[in-house]
């Protein structure tokens, strides 16, 4: 058995701490990671980390010095993309995390650095992009494509053949009909129901989901 690999989580907010839960759950099954700590540019979560015996090792730029794989536990897609660029330039390797309580079916492709949370279900012929997030309890049915740096919010349900563009952000409980397309960098508000294609770069909400005026 290979020795556990050193790992840091970039971002110490809620997404980062959920990523640590997943690391701990994986290690409880098979020791995969030697967790070093968090990297963050502020200490707003210091007390929450201290409660579980963890700490911030230093600012995000420390990723360029530490010899460790990395997970980006940050919700904002633009920030995730920027951190990934710095990490790749420094030769660091992203870790792909799938919680043991997730269900991953046949012919599922997960990009480098992707995160799949507890209770998520990915059925068959699903593709999840680089550093994309499939959050707690989300379901991705057959032939769904989720682009790089996209986020599928907790409890969202994507029917078959749905496409989510790069950097799109689907809020809590979003539902998308079969074959729907959600454009790159589009934000879909919590509880929205996507029944028609949404173009790139907009904010949409409602039932059915419609673009909001700017």
PEGIFEN-V380225 format. One record per backbone hydrogen bond with DSSP energy under -0.5 kcal/mol. NH is the residue of the N-H (numbers start at 1). CO is the residue of the C=O. Records with the same first field share a line. If there is no record, write none. Layout:
NH=CO  CO
This chain:
5=32
7=34
8=69
9=37
10=8  71
11=9  39
16=73
17=13
18=14
19=15
20=16
21=17
22=18
23=19
24=20
25=21
26=22
27=23
28=24
29=25  26
30=26
32=30
34=5
35=33
36=7
37=7
38=55
39=9
40=58
46=43
49=45
50=46
51=47
52=48  49
53=50
54=49
57=38  55
58=38
62=59
63=60
64=61
65=62
66=62
68=66
69=6
70=93
71=8
73=10  71
74=72
80=76
81=77
82=78
83=79
84=80
85=81
86=82
87=83
88=84
89=85
90=86
91=88
92=87
94=92
95=70
97=95  114
99=116
102=99
103=120
104=102
105=103  122
108=105
109=126
110=108
111=109  128
114=111
115=132
116=97
117=134
119=101
120=117
121=138
122=103
123=140
125=106
127=144
128=109
129=146
131=112
132=129
133=150
134=115
135=133  152
137=118
138=135
139=156
140=121
141=139  158
143=124
144=141
145=162
146=127
147=145  164
149=130
150=147
151=168
152=133
153=151  170
155=136
156=153
157=174
158=139
159=157  176
161=142
162=159
163=180
164=145
165=163  182
167=148
168=165
169=186
170=151
171=169  188
173=154
174=171
175=192
176=157
177=194
179=160
180=177
182=163
183=181  198
185=166
186=183
187=202
188=169
189=187  204
191=172
192=189
193=206
194=175  192
195=193
198=181
201=184
202=199
204=187
205=210
208=193
209=193
210=205
212=203
